[in-house]
Amino acid sequence: MPEVAGKTLHELDLTRRTGCVISRIDQSGSLVIPGGETILECGDHLMVTGRVDELQAFGQLIGSEISTDLLRSRELPTRRIQVRHKAVARHSRADLRILNRYHCVVTRVERGSLWIEPDAGVVLVRNDILEVVGERRDLRALARELGHFERPMSETDISVYAGGIVLGILIGAARVRVFGVELGVGYAAGLLGMGLLLGALQRLGPLRTHVPREARQLVRDLGILLFVGETGLAAGSALWTELDGMPWLLLGIALLLNVATVLIALAIARGVLGLRPVDAWGSLCGALTSAAALHAVRRATDSNEAAISYAASYAVASVLATLAGPILVMLLGT
């Protein structure tokens, strides 16, 4: 717009007026990190971040939206920096003068699961994640003052992942003897419990517990395949020997009993207890102690909500299944 041409960003005060942040400017082929004294001219191309309504307000003041291919092809490095040093915590962006001292632009601030508008009055706290645009040299200097670079969201911290698996196995292997019977939660419950704990914490000091969706899906599918394959190899050799004489009748009765059990349990969960479908199916999978069934429910619903009800019912079912064996042996022995 001609009304803004020839004026500095400080004079225009666009961030306060619109809520948008200008991360870079293409001025006659030169990529510029914007500062308060940067002067806008007709023909400048701006890359801006903000909500849809804020971007619409920004466009009404500055000009129409254009293709960003030119800016993307010459994009400056963008890094995520975690605030760790106590000396900078509890200070606002205006106090730290990040733009003036380091010539870097903070495009957004992540605090836990929240995104905060990166205006000058935002007070930083420890473990905040700043998404910053600037030259590599400037970004490294800023990271040294604030804390350290955060790993990209696409990377997996294998130490957290492996540590969670080891602790989950140790918890699952633990046994407590009660009245002569050994009780334990089992490996599946131990691993699931550690996964829920790490997912809730999101961070252990400087370590981030986030695991990308693709990595989770690979481990999940691989675990299901190994479980099914190992079960088949262990049971296949003795299957037909044990079913000699009337295998199809026994298989038919087993199928009928399983279907009837599932339908009755679902009817009670939905009609009597009033559970949501995802909670009903998750509880049923836990009662069956079937990780494969839980995997199928999670894929069908595209959600991890079923894992919560699965964990609760699995713990009870695993204890009851452990007690059922010795009790049946004692009853049949008498």
C-alpha positions in Angstrom: 0.0 0.0 0.0 1.3 3.5 -0.8 0.3 4.7 2.7 3.0 2.6 4.4 5.8 3.1 1.8 8.7 5.0 3.1 7.9 4.4 6.8 9.9 2.4 9.3 8.5 -0.7 11.0 8.7 1.2 14.3 6.5 3.9 13.0 4.0 1.5 11.5 3.9 -0.7 14.7 2.4 -3.6 12.8 2.9 -6.3 15.4 0.8 -4.4 18.0 -1.9 -3.4 15.5 -2.4 -6.7 13.8 -0.7 -9.4 16.0 1.4 -10.6 13.1 5.2 -11.0 13.1 7.3 -10.2 10.1 10.1 -12.8 9.9 11.9 -11.7 6.7 11.6 -9.2 3.9 12.7 -9.4 0.3 13.8 -6.0 -0.8 14.9 -5.9 -4.5 16.3 -9.4 -4.3 18.1 -9.0 -0.9 16.8 -11.0 2.0 16.5 -8.8 5.1 15.9 -9.5 8.8 13.4 -6.8 9.8 14.2 -4.4 12.5 12.6 -1.3 14.0 14.5 1.0 11.6 13.7 -1.1 8.5 11.9 1.0 5.9 9.2 -0.5 3.8 9.1 0.3 0.1 6.6 -0.5 -2.7 7.4 -3.9 -4.2 8.8 -5.3 -1.0 7.8 -8.9 -0.2 7.1 -9.8 3.4 6.9 -13.2 5.0 4.5 -13.0 8.0 3.3 -15.4 10.7 0.0 -15.1 12.6 -3.6 -16.4 12.8 -5.9 -16.2 9.8 -7.8 -13.2 11.1 -4.6 -11.4 11.9 -3.1 -12.1 8.5 -6.3 -10.7 6.9 -6.0 -7.5 8.9 -2.3 -7.3 8.0 -3.1 -7.7 4.3 -5.6 -4.8 4.5 -2.9 -2.5 5.8 0.1 -3.6 3.7 -1.2 -5.3 0.5 -2.5 -8.4 -1.1 -1.1 -11.9 -0.5 1.3 -13.3 -3.1 3.2 -16.5 -3.7 6.0 -17.1 -1.3 8.1 -19.3 -3.6 10.8 -16.5 -3.9 11.1 -16.1 -0.2 11.1 -19.9 0.5 13.8 -20.5 -2.1 16.1 -18.1 -0.2 14.8 -18.9 3.3 17.0 -18.0 6.3 17.7 -20.6 8.9 14.9 -21.2 11.5 15.9 -22.8 14.8 14.2 -23.7 18.0 15.9 -22.5 21.2 15.0 -23.6 24.7 15.3 -21.1 27.5 17.4 -22.8 30.3 19.6 -20.1 31.9 18.1 -18.5 35.0 19.7 -15.1 34.1 17.3 -14.6 31.2 14.2 -16.2 32.7 11.6 -13.8 34.0 12.7 -11.2 31.5 10.6 -10.0 28.6 11.6 -9.9 25.0 11.9 -6.1 25.2 14.3 -6.4 28.1 16.5 -8.9 26.3 16.5 -6.8 23.1 16.9 -10.0 20.9 16.2 -8.2 17.6 18.6 -5.3 18.3 21.4 -7.3 19.8 21.3 -10.5 17.7 19.4 -9.4 14.6 17.1 -12.4 15.1 13.3 -12.5 14.9 11.2 -14.6 17.3 8.3 -15.9 15.3 6.5 -17.8 18.1 6.9 -19.0 21.7 6.0 -22.5 22.8 5.2 -23.0 26.5 4.2 -26.6 27.2 1.3 -27.4 24.8 0.5 -23.7 24.3 1.6 -21.2 21.6 2.1 -17.6 22.9 2.0 -14.5 20.7 5.7 -13.3 20.5 5.1 -9.7 21.3 7.7 -7.6 23.1 5.9 -7.9 26.5 6.1 -11.7 26.7 8.0 -12.7 29.8 10.1 -15.8 29.2 10.3 -18.7 31.7 12.6 -21.7 31.8 11.8 -24.4 29.3 10.1 -22.0 26.9 10.8 -22.9 23.3 11.5 -19.9 21.0 11.2 -20.4 17.2 13.8 -17.9 15.8 14.8 -16.7 12.4 18.3 -15.3 11.7 21.7 -15.9 10.3 23.5 -19.0 11.7 26.1 -17.0 13.5 23.5 -14.9 15.2 21.4 -17.9 16.1 24.3 -19.7 17.8 25.1 -16.6 19.8 21.5 -16.2 20.9 21.3 -19.9 21.9 24.4 -19.5 24.1 22.7 -16.7 26.0 19.2 -18.2 26.3 20.1 -21.9 26.8 20.6 -24.4 23.9 19.1 -25.5 20.6 16.1 -27.7 20.8 16.1 -30.8 18.6 13.7 -30.6 15.6 10.3 -32.1 16.2 11.0 -34.8 13.5 13.9 -36.3 15.5 13.6 -38.9 18.2 15.6 -38.8 21.4 16.6 -42.4 21.5 17.9 -42.2 25.1 14.4 -41.3 26.4 12.7 -43.9 24.1 15.1 -46.7 25.1 15.1 -45.7 28.8 11.3 -45.8 28.9 11.3 -49.3 27.3 13.9 -50.6 29.8 12.0 -49.2 32.8 8.7 -50.5 31.5 10.2 -54.0 31.1 11.6 -53.9 34.6 8.2 -52.8 36.0 6.5 -55.6 34.1 9.0 -58.2 35.3 8.5 -57.3 39.0 6.6 -59.9 41.0 5.0 -59.8 44.4 4.1 -63.0 46.3 0.7 -62.8 48.0 -0.6 -65.8 49.9 1.7 -68.1 47.9 0.7 -66.6 44.5 3.1 -64.5 42.4 1.4 -61.3 41.1 2.6 -58.8 38.6 1.3 -56.2 36.1 3.0 -57.9 33.1 5.3 -56.4 30.4 2.4 -54.8 28.4 1.1 -52.9 31.4 4.6 -51.8 32.5 5.5 -50.5 29.0 2.1 -48.8 28.6 2.4 -47.2 32.0 5.8 -45.8 31.2 4.5 -44.5 27.9 1.6 -42.7 29.6 4.0 -41.2 32.2 6.5 -39.9 29.6 3.7 -38.6 27.4 2.2 -36.7 30.3 5.5 -35.2 31.4 6.6 -34.2 27.9 10.0 -33.2 29.2 12.7 -34.6 31.6 15.0 -31.7 32.3 16.7 -30.9 29.0 15.4 -34.1 27.3 12.2 -33.9 25.3 9.9 -37.0 25.5 8.2 -36.3 22.2 8.4 -39.1 19.6 7.3 -38.3 16.0 4.2 -40.0 14.7 6.1 -41.9 12.1 8.5 -43.4 14.6 5.7 -44.5 16.9 3.8 -46.1 14.0 6.9 -48.1 13.0 7.5 -49.5 16.5 3.8 -50.1 17.0 3.4 -52.1 13.7 6.7 -54.0 14.3 5.7 -54.9 17.8 2.3 -56.3 16.6 3.9 -58.3 13.8 6.5 -59.8 16.2 3.9 -60.6 18.8 1.6 -62.4 16.3 4.5 -64.2 14.6 6.0 -65.4 17.9 2.6 -66.6 19.1 1.9 -68.5 15.9 5.3 -70.2 15.9 4.9 -71.2 19.6 1.4 -72.6 19.2 1.4 -73.9 15.6 3.3 -77.1 16.1 1.0 -78.4 18.8 -2.3 -77.1 17.5 -3.5 -79.9 15.4 -2.2 -82.5 17.8 -4.3 -81.1 20.6 -7.4 -80.7 18.4 -7.2 -84.2 17.0 -10.6 -85.7 16.4 -13.0 -82.7 16.2 -11.0 -79.5 15.5 -13.7 -77.6 13.7 -16.2 -78.1 16.4 -13.9 -76.8 19.1 -12.9 -73.9 17.0 -16.6 -73.1 16.3 -17.5 -73.2 20.0 -14.5 -71.0 20.9 -15.5 -68.5 18.3 -19.1 -68.4 19.5 -18.0 -68.0 23.1 -15.6 -65.1 22.3 -18.2 -63.3 20.1 -20.9 -63.7 22.8 -18.5 -62.4 25.5 -17.5 -59.3 23.5 -21.2 -58.5 22.7 -22.3 -58.9 26.3 -19.4 -56.8 27.6 -20.1 -54.1 25.1 -23.8 -54.0 26.0 -23.0 -53.6 29.7 -20.4 -51.0 29.0 -22.7 -48.9 26.8 -26.1 -49.6 28.3 -25.4 -50.0 32.0 -22.2 -48.0 32.6 -22.8 -45.4 29.9 -19.2 -45.5 28.6 -18.2 -43.8 25.3 -17.6 -46.2 22.4 -13.9 -45.6 22.5 -13.7 -46.2 26.3 -15.9 -49.3 26.0 -13.7 -50.8 23.3 -10.5 -49.9 25.1 -11.7 -51.5 28.4 -12.7 -54.6 26.5 -9.3 -54.9 24.8 -7.7 -54.5 28.3 -10.0 -57.2 29.7 -8.9 -59.5 26.9 -5.2 -58.5 27.6 -4.9 -58.1 23.8 -2.4 -55.5 22.6 -3.3 -56.4 19.0 -7.0 -55.5 19.6 -6.0 -52.2 21.2 -3.8 -51.5 18.1 -6.8 -52.1 15.8 -9.1 -49.8 17.9 -6.4 -47.0 17.9 -6.1 -47.3 14.1 -9.8 -47.3 13.6 -10.4 -44.3 15.8 -7.2 -42.5 14.9 -6.8 -41.7 18.6 -4.9 -42.8 21.7 -7.9 -42.3 24.0 -8.6 -46.1 24.1 -5.2 -46.7 25.7 -6.3 -45.0 29.0 -9.3 -47.3 29.6 -7.2 -50.2 28.3 -4.6 -49.6 31.0 -7.1 -49.6 33.8 -8.9 -52.8 32.8 -5.7 -54.6 31.7 -4.2 -54.2 35.2 -7.3 -55.9 36.8 -7.5 -58.6 34.1 -3.9 -59.5 34.3 -4.2 -60.1 38.1 -7.4 -62.1 37.7 -5.8 -64.2 34.9 -2.8 -64.9 37.1 -5.1 -66.0 40.0 -7.4 -68.0 37.7 -4.8 -70.6 36.8 -3.8 -71.7 40.3 -7.5 -71.6 41.5 -8.6 -73.8 38.6 -5.8 -76.3 39.3 -6.7 -76.5 43.0 -10.4 -77.0 42.1 -9.8 -79.6 39.5 -7.3 -81.3 41.7 -9.9 -81.8 44.4 
